[in-house]
Amino acid sequence: MTSPSVPLFNLPNGDAGIVQHVLAPTTAPEWQRWLSEIGFIPGERVQVMTRAMPGGDPLVVRVGDSTFALRKAEAACILTLPLTGSPVTP
């Protein structure tokens, strides 16, 4: 049985995942292309590094060799397959 996909925003700090799909909101369809261009493509490993306090928005994520700050709404578009205990190496 496979684990369900979860939005990147829902991964705990330090946890890694594999990008399954990017689903942009209808109000911002350009996010799909933008997120893909910066490396959020299916099969790519991602890791949540940390979140701003309070509220956790934005969050800092690593994809490939790059690190980005994403707003909650952007990170919610990135569906991942969690890899518990498998952090992305720098």
Backbone as CSV, one residue per row, in Angstrom:
resi,resn,N_x,N_y,N_z,CA_x,CA_y,CA_z,C_x,C_y,C_z
1,MET,0.840,-1.177,0.000,0.000,0.000,0.000,0.884,1.238,0.000
2,THR,0.588,2.225,-0.839,1.387,3.430,-0.919,0.813,4.504,-0.007
3,SER,1.699,5.378,0.461,1.270,6.487,1.304,0.572,7.526,0.450
4,PRO,-0.402,8.231,1.026,-1.079,9.281,0.266,-0.175,10.502,0.117
5,SER,-0.375,11.226,-0.963,0.348,12.475,-1.158,-0.125,13.507,-0.148
6,VAL,0.809,14.328,0.306,0.474,15.413,1.228,1.080,16.708,0.695
7,PRO,0.426,17.838,0.927,1.011,19.109,0.509,2.346,19.341,1.208
8,LEU,3.275,19.937,0.498,4.590,20.229,1.048,4.476,20.995,2.365
9,PHE,3.521,21.897,2.449,3.365,22.684,3.669,3.091,21.804,4.892
10,ASN,2.517,20.628,4.697,2.167,19.758,5.824,3.308,18.859,6.287
11,LEU,4.435,18.815,5.560,5.571,18.035,6.032,6.186,18.727,7.248
12,PRO,6.550,17.977,8.272,7.203,18.577,9.443,8.593,19.111,9.091
13,ASN,9.068,20.063,9.877,10.427,20.582,9.700,11.420,19.429,9.696
14,GLY,12.348,19.445,8.765,13.375,18.422,8.672,12.986,17.218,7.842
15,ASP,11.710,17.034,7.572,11.268,15.867,6.800,11.415,16.112,5.301
16,ALA,11.646,15.012,4.594,11.819,15.064,3.147,10.658,14.360,2.463
17,GLY,10.538,14.625,1.178,9.519,13.971,0.368,9.922,13.996,-1.089
18,ILE,9.129,13.344,-1.892,9.310,13.329,-3.341,8.126,14.072,-3.951
19,VAL,8.400,15.014,-4.832,7.328,15.750,-5.502,6.533,14.770,-6.359
20,GLN,5.231,14.739,-6.144,4.335,13.900,-6.935,3.630,14.699,-8.030
21,HIS,3.230,15.931,-7.673,2.423,16.729,-8.595,2.408,18.173,-8.102
22,VAL,2.311,19.105,-9.033,2.121,20.515,-8.696,0.760,20.912,-9.246
23,LEU,-0.083,21.402,-8.374,-1.444,21.774,-8.753,-1.677,23.233,-8.371
24,ALA,-1.592,24.116,-9.339,-1.769,25.548,-9.091,-3.241,25.887,-8.898
25,PRO,-3.522,26.904,-8.078,-4.917,27.325,-7.906,-5.439,27.978,-9.187
26,THR,-6.731,27.932,-9.383,-7.319,28.536,-10.587,-7.111,30.043,-10.620
27,THR,-6.921,30.648,-9.447,-6.689,32.094,-9.385,-5.249,32.475,-9.723
28,ALA,-4.339,31.494,-9.784,-2.931,31.762,-10.101,-2.345,30.599,-10.914
29,PRO,-2.864,30.348,-12.114,-2.395,29.206,-12.902,-0.915,29.290,-13.268
30,GLU,-0.356,30.488,-13.272,1.062,30.656,-13.610,1.988,30.033,-12.566
31,TRP,1.482,29.763,-11.365,2.307,29.138,-10.322,2.806,27.774,-10.755
32,GLN,2.026,27.015,-11.519,2.449,25.685,-11.966,3.754,25.788,-12.752
33,ARG,3.786,26.678,-13.706,5.002,26.855,-14.520,6.142,27.384,-13.668
34,TRP,5.877,28.391,-12.866,6.913,28.994,-12.027,7.516,27.971,-11.072
35,LEU,6.692,27.201,-10.385,7.205,26.197,-9.441,7.998,25.114,-10.172
36,SER,7.550,24.734,-11.351,8.302,23.753,-12.150,9.647,24.320,-12.585
37,GLU,9.670,25.570,-12.997,10.911,26.204,-13.457,11.968,26.297,-12.359
38,ILE,11.540,26.428,-11.114,12.529,26.531,-10.031,12.867,25.171,-9.419
39,GLY,12.299,24.089,-9.970,12.733,22.762,-9.571,11.707,21.837,-8.954
40,PHE,10.496,22.298,-8.750,9.461,21.447,-8.160,8.788,20.639,-9.264
41,ILE,9.463,19.545,-9.646,8.969,18.680,-10.711,8.790,17.264,-10.154
42,PRO,7.877,16.490,-10.719,7.651,15.136,-10.228,8.946,14.320,-10.181
43,GLY,9.131,13.635,-9.047,10.310,12.812,-8.840,11.435,13.507,-8.096
44,GLU,11.379,14.823,-7.971,12.441,15.578,-7.294,12.277,15.488,-5.780
45,ARG,13.407,15.354,-5.072,13.387,15.314,-3.607,13.293,16.735,-3.055
46,VAL,12.502,16.888,-2.007,12.358,18.174,-1.324,12.477,17.954,0.180
47,GLN,12.858,19.005,0.884,12.923,18.940,2.340,12.473,20.267,2.914
48,VAL,11.646,20.195,3.952,11.250,21.388,4.687,12.360,21.673,5.694
49,MET,12.996,22.827,5.571,14.110,23.179,6.446,13.617,23.830,7.744
50,THR,12.775,24.852,7.608,12.261,25.576,8.773,11.068,26.419,8.352
51,ARG,10.398,26.985,9.338,9.245,27.864,9.106,9.411,29.135,9.913
52,ALA,8.824,30.222,9.407,8.805,31.474,10.157,7.843,31.329,11.329
53,MET,8.121,32.028,12.376,7.235,32.011,13.540,6.714,33.409,13.786
54,PRO,5.506,33.580,14.210,4.484,32.558,14.412,3.761,32.234,13.106
55,GLY,3.078,31.126,13.085,2.215,30.763,11.970,2.830,29.909,10.884
56,GLY,4.152,29.844,10.803,4.790,28.977,9.828,4.766,29.461,8.394
57,ASP,4.557,30.758,8.192,4.456,31.288,6.838,5.385,32.480,6.706
58,PRO,6.396,32.456,5.863,6.716,31.444,4.863,7.509,30.284,5.463
59,LEU,7.788,29.280,4.621,8.639,28.184,5.035,9.825,28.104,4.087
60,VAL,10.926,27.569,4.595,12.152,27.429,3.816,12.254,25.964,3.403
61,VAL,12.408,25.737,2.100,12.488,24.372,1.581,13.702,24.228,0.684
62,ARG,14.223,23.018,0.622,15.325,22.705,-0.284,14.786,21.752,-1.340
63,VAL,15.075,22.082,-2.584,14.752,21.205,-3.708,16.016,21.124,-4.548
64,GLY,16.508,19.917,-4.750,17.789,19.765,-5.430,18.876,20.445,-4.626
65,ASP,19.670,21.287,-5.277,20.740,22.028,-4.608,20.326,23.444,-4.239
66,SER,19.064,23.778,-4.410,18.586,25.140,-4.168,17.698,25.213,-2.937
67,THR,17.707,26.377,-2.309,16.868,26.629,-1.141,15.983,27.824,-1.438
68,PHE,14.698,27.693,-1.118,13.725,28.735,-1.399,12.845,29.003,-0.188
69,ALA,12.337,30.217,-0.097,11.271,30.536,0.843,9.979,30.544,0.040
70,LEU,9.016,29.754,0.484,7.708,29.692,-0.174,6.631,30.124,0.803
71,ARG,5.648,30.810,0.286,4.475,31.120,1.104,3.653,29.850,1.268
72,LYS,2.833,29.835,2.306,1.991,28.671,2.595,1.153,28.298,1.373
73,ALA,0.569,29.283,0.716,-0.291,29.016,-0.439,0.481,28.352,-1.576
74,GLU,1.737,28.751,-1.774,2.559,28.145,-2.823,2.944,26.712,-2.448
75,ALA,3.374,26.524,-1.195,3.780,25.188,-0.734,2.602,24.220,-0.712
76,ALA,1.398,24.730,-0.541,0.212,23.877,-0.532,-0.088,23.304,-1.923
77,CYS,0.474,23.904,-2.981,0.263,23.434,-4.361,1.138,22.241,-4.708
78,ILE,2.169,21.988,-3.894,3.150,20.955,-4.200,2.803,19.699,-3.413
79,LEU,2.310,18.682,-4.098,1.942,17.432,-3.439,3.160,16.515,-3.399
80,THR,3.423,15.948,-2.216,4.621,15.138,-2.019,4.280,13.772,-1.454
81,LEU,5.189,12.845,-1.685,5.142,11.543,-1.044,6.182,11.615,0.071
82,PRO,5.766,11.618,1.341,6.703,11.786,2.453,7.741,10.658,2.521
83,LEU,8.958,11.026,2.879,10.053,10.098,3.081,10.532,10.246,4.516
84,THR,9.784,9.771,5.461,10.095,9.912,6.869,11.479,9.354,7.158
85,GLY,12.289,10.177,7.831,13.629,9.756,8.212,14.638,9.792,7.080
86,SER,14.284,10.424,5.951,15.201,10.494,4.803,15.442,11.933,4.395
87,PRO,16.176,12.701,5.205,16.400,14.092,4.849,17.224,14.240,3.573
88,VAL,16.994,15.338,2.889,17.756,15.661,1.697,19.135,16.135,2.140
89,THR,20.174,15.631,1.533,21.518,16.063,1.905,21.881,17.326,1.170
90,PRO,22.623,18.221,1.847,22.989,19.491,1.203,23.916,19.307,0.030
